[in-house]
Amino acid sequence: MKYIEKRAHELYTSSSGLSKPADQFGFGFPFLSYSDIFHNYFVPTELKTLVNSTEKDRETCSIKRGDVFLTRTSETTDELGMSCVALRTIENATFNGFAKRLRPITDEIVPEYAAYYFRSPYFRAQCMSMASLITRASLNDNMIGRLKIRYPEDRKDQMKIARILMEYDESIIANSKRINILGEMAENLYKEWFLRKRYPGNIKDRKPITQGKWEVQRLCEFGITLDSGSRPAGGIDYSLKEGIPSLGAEAVNELGEFDYSTVKLIPYEYFAKMKRGKNTGDDILIYKDGAYIGKTTIFMQGFPFETFAVNEHVFLLNAINHVYQYYLFFTLHLPEYYYLMQNLNRNAAQPGLSKQDIERIKIIIPDEDLVREFNKLLSPFLSELFLLAKNNYILQRQRDGLLPRLMSGKLTV
């Protein structure tokens, strides 16, 4: 297989994206965000972010098949030069001003191959070594033009390489869709039983599951454990290659979602001395200070790690009567509780949620027998969901391990 290496300016033209004030977002036309570029090899088929863009904006900052989008500025070089590639033209869409669009001027490189090459360690290392770091890491047009791009001369060979890697991504996408479905099924089961009160026991001519009394209690009366963690004095040591994962507020996402690229490590010795903030198995995590105070998630079955700690920005919450753990999560995950915790923060003298704020929250407590029956139905959904999430991590690692070997030609197809 014969490889060619050229500078980016021989293959692409470079241009900047669209910058708009915050009040112009949330309506209008599709917008490729910084996060979309950072987290995807390919431009998502549906762009969830909307922006109020003009006809001229949509003409100059358009998205067409083959376009490569690079993050051009960030706080650190680690986020610089992350990329995604458009496999189709998206009508009326624009892209983020913190990115550069590389538009092909030749058909030498197929977009599918480009998507993986621009994510390869070789290309990423070029971006990080070339970046100017004054107040922020940044790449300008001249720097981007000098970047080297290596590719098989035969487009068919490019597609063979891309096809191998795309099979991993297709499996990851399929698993992610299933994770979302299982999460919705679990949430709907909770709402059906505990909000609409349509559990099997109240269907006509059936014996009720339970006749127990439902009570309203503050969490401190109901019985919970609640603590947050810490990190070493002086902060994270980014040179650390081994240690215990320390999770912050960025880890609090939807069920089965976790961005492993954000993981930070603390020394084993520090973890051993920690008195609180350690994972116990199926903890509820609450975002306690920052932009999204009140967001909740739950980790279980060794996802995302068998052992981890949290920092001072996250609460770990557990029901003392652990039968109620899943019920407690889905209750606090409701939008009304998120808004309640947001308001608790706004009313506080100090920003962020305190332990007392959480303990004063009132919830409805169904009787234990009903919750046990709920757990029997819910557990298979959650077990499969977190198994798929762990499988996705394995697939990502396998794909990322193959990527440099395929791009360098060390592994032939």
Backbone hydrogen bonds, N-H to C=O, Kabsch-Sander energy under -0.5 kcal/mol:
donor,donor_aa,acceptor,acceptor_aa,energy
4,I,151,Y,-3.2
6,K,149,I,-2.4
8,A,147,L,-2.4
9,H,145,G,-2.0
10,E,7,R,-1.6
11,L,8,A,-1.7
12,Y,8,A,-2.7
13,T,103,R,-2.2
15,S,101,R,-1.6
17,G,99,A,-1.1
18,L,95,F,-3.4
24,Q,21,P,-2.1
25,F,22,A,-1.6
26,G,50,L,-2.2
29,F,27,F,-0.5
29,F,51,V,-3.3
31,F,49,T,-1.9
32,L,94,T,-2.8
33,S,31,F,-0.8
37,I,33,S,-1.9
38,F,34,Y,-2.6
39,H,35,S,-2.2
40,N,36,D,-0.8
43,V,85,V,-2.2
48,K,46,E,-0.7
51,V,29,F,-2.5
52,N,24,Q,-2.6
53,S,51,V,-1.5
58,R,54,T,-2.3
59,E,55,E,-1.2
60,T,56,K,-2.6
61,C,57,D,-2.5
62,S,59,E,-0.6
63,I,90,I,-0.6
66,G,86,A,-3.2
67,D,64,K,-2.3
68,V,102,L,-2.5
69,F,84,C,-2.7
70,L,68,V,-0.5
70,L,100,K,-2.7
71,T,82,M,-2.4
72,R,98,F,-2.5
73,T,98,F,-0.9
74,S,137,A,-2.1
79,E,76,T,-0.9
80,L,77,T,-1.1
81,G,71,T,-2.7
82,M,79,E,-1.0
84,C,69,F,-1.4
85,V,41,Y,-2.0
86,A,67,D,-2.4
87,L,85,V,-0.5
90,I,63,I,-1.9
91,E,89,T,-0.6
93,A,90,I,-1.5
94,T,30,P,-1.7
96,N,32,L,-1.9
97,G,18,L,-1.7
99,A,96,N,-1.4
100,K,70,L,-2.8
101,R,15,S,-3.4
102,L,68,V,-3.6
102,L,100,K,-0.6
103,R,13,T,-2.6
103,R,101,R,-0.7
105,I,11,L,-2.7
106,T,11,L,-0.8
113,Y,110,V,-0.5
114,A,110,V,-2.2
115,A,111,P,-2.3
116,Y,112,E,-0.9
116,Y,113,Y,-0.7
117,Y,113,Y,-2.6
118,F,114,A,-2.7
119,R,116,Y,-0.8
120,S,117,Y,-1.8
124,R,120,S,-2.6
125,A,121,P,-2.5
126,Q,122,Y,-1.4
127,C,123,F,-1.9
128,M,124,R,-2.2
129,S,125,A,-2.1
130,M,126,Q,-1.9
131,A,127,C,-1.4
132,S,138,S,-2.0
134,I,132,S,-0.6
134,I,136,R,-1.1
137,A,74,S,-2.1
138,S,132,S,-1.6
139,L,72,R,-2.4
144,I,140,N,-2.6
145,G,141,D,-2.4
146,R,142,N,-1.0
146,R,143,M,-0.8
147,L,143,M,-0.6
147,L,144,I,-1.3
149,I,6,K,-3.3
151,Y,4,I,-2.6
153,E,2,K,-3.2
155,R,153,E,-0.5
157,D,154,D,-0.5
158,Q,154,D,-1.6
159,M,155,R,-2.2
160,K,156,K,-2.0
161,I,157,D,-2.1
162,A,158,Q,-2.6
163,R,159,M,-2.7
164,I,160,K,-1.7
165,L,161,I,-1.6
166,M,162,A,-2.8
167,E,163,R,-1.6
168,Y,164,I,-0.8
169,D,165,L,-1.7
170,E,166,M,-3.0
171,S,167,E,-1.7
172,I,168,Y,-2.3
173,I,169,D,-2.8
174,A,170,E,-2.3
175,N,171,S,-2.6
176,S,172,I,-2.5
177,K,173,I,-2.3
178,R,174,A,-2.0
179,I,175,N,-2.6
180,N,176,S,-2.3
181,I,177,K,-2.2
182,L,178,R,-2.8
183,G,179,I,-2.4
184,E,180,N,-2.2
185,M,181,I,-2.6
186,A,182,L,-2.5
187,E,183,G,-2.3
188,N,184,E,-2.7
189,L,185,M,-2.2
190,Y,186,A,-2.1
191,K,187,E,-2.3
192,E,188,N,-2.6
193,W,189,L,-2.1
194,F,190,Y,-3.0
195,L,191,K,-1.6
196,R,191,K,-3.0
198,R,192,E,-3.6
202,N,199,Y,-2.3
203,I,200,P,-1.5
206,R,203,I,-1.7
215,E,365,I,-2.2
217,Q,215,E,-0.5
217,Q,363,I,-2.5
219,L,361,I,-2.1
220,C,359,E,-2.3
221,E,218,R,-0.7
222,F,218,R,-2.5
223,G,219,L,-2.6
225,T,318,N,-2.7
227,D,316,L,-1.8
229,G,311,N,-1.8
229,G,314,V,-0.6
230,S,310,V,-0.9
235,G,232,P,-2.3
238,Y,236,I,-0.9
240,L,237,D,-1.7
244,I,266,I,-2.7
246,S,264,K,-3.3
247,L,245,P,-0.5
247,L,309,A,-3.0
251,A,248,G,-2.0
252,V,249,A,-1.8
253,N,251,A,-1.3
257,E,254,E,-2.1
260,Y,258,F,-0.9
262,T,259,D,-1.6
263,V,260,Y,-1.3
264,K,246,S,-0.7
266,I,244,I,-2.2
271,F,267,P,-2.3
272,A,268,Y,-2.4
273,K,269,E,-1.2
274,M,270,Y,-0.8
274,M,271,F,-1.0
279,N,308,F,-2.7
284,I,317,L,-2.3
285,L,297,T,-2.8
286,I,315,F,-2.0
287,Y,295,K,-2.6
288,K,286,I,-0.8
288,K,313,H,-1.9
289,D,313,H,-0.8
293,I,290,G,-0.9
294,G,287,Y,-2.8
295,K,292,Y,-2.0
297,T,285,L,-1.8
299,F,283,D,-1.6
303,F,300,M,-1.5
309,A,245,P,-2.4
310,V,277,G,-2.1
311,N,247,L,-2.2
314,V,311,N,-1.4
315,F,286,I,-2.4
316,L,227,D,-3.3
317,L,284,I,-2.9
317,L,315,F,-0.5
318,N,225,T,-2.1
320,I,223,G,-2.2
321,N,223,G,-0.5
322,H,320,I,-1.2
324,Y,321,N,-2.2
325,Q,322,H,-1.8
328,L,324,Y,-3.0
329,F,325,Q,-2.1
330,F,326,Y,-2.5
331,T,327,Y,-1.8
332,L,328,L,-2.4
333,H,329,F,-1.7
334,L,331,T,-1.4
337,Y,334,L,-1.0
338,Y,334,L,-1.7
339,Y,335,P,-2.6
340,L,336,E,-1.7
341,M,337,Y,-2.4
342,Q,338,Y,-2.1
343,N,339,Y,-2.3
344,L,340,L,-2.4
345,N,341,M,-1.8
346,R,342,Q,-1.8
347,N,343,N,-1.8
348,A,345,N,-1.2
353,L,288,K,-3.3
358,I,354,S,-1.6
359,E,355,K,-2.3
360,R,356,Q,-1.5
361,I,358,I,-1.5
363,I,217,Q,-2.6
365,I,215,E,-4.4
371,V,367,D,-1.5
372,R,368,E,-2.3
373,E,369,D,-1.8
374,F,370,L,-2.2
375,N,371,V,-2.5
376,K,372,R,-1.5
377,L,373,E,-1.4
378,L,374,F,-2.5
379,S,375,N,-2.7
381,F,377,L,-0.5
381,F,378,L,-0.8
382,L,378,L,-1.9
383,S,379,S,-2.8
384,E,380,P,-2.2
385,L,381,F,-2.3
386,F,382,L,-2.5
387,L,383,S,-1.7
388,L,384,E,-2.5
389,A,385,L,-1.9
390,K,386,F,-2.0
391,N,387,L,-2.2
392,N,388,L,-2.3
393,Y,389,A,-1.4
394,I,390,K,-1.8
395,L,391,N,-2.6
396,Q,392,N,-2.6
397,R,393,Y,-2.2
398,Q,394,I,-2.3
399,R,395,L,-2.7
400,D,396,Q,-2.6
401,G,397,R,-1.7
402,L,398,Q,-2.0
403,L,399,R,-2.3
405,R,401,G,-0.6
406,L,402,L,-2.5
407,M,403,L,-2.4
408,S,404,P,-1.7
409,G,405,R,-0.7
410,K,405,R,-0.8
411,L,405,R,-2.1
412,T,410,K,-0.6
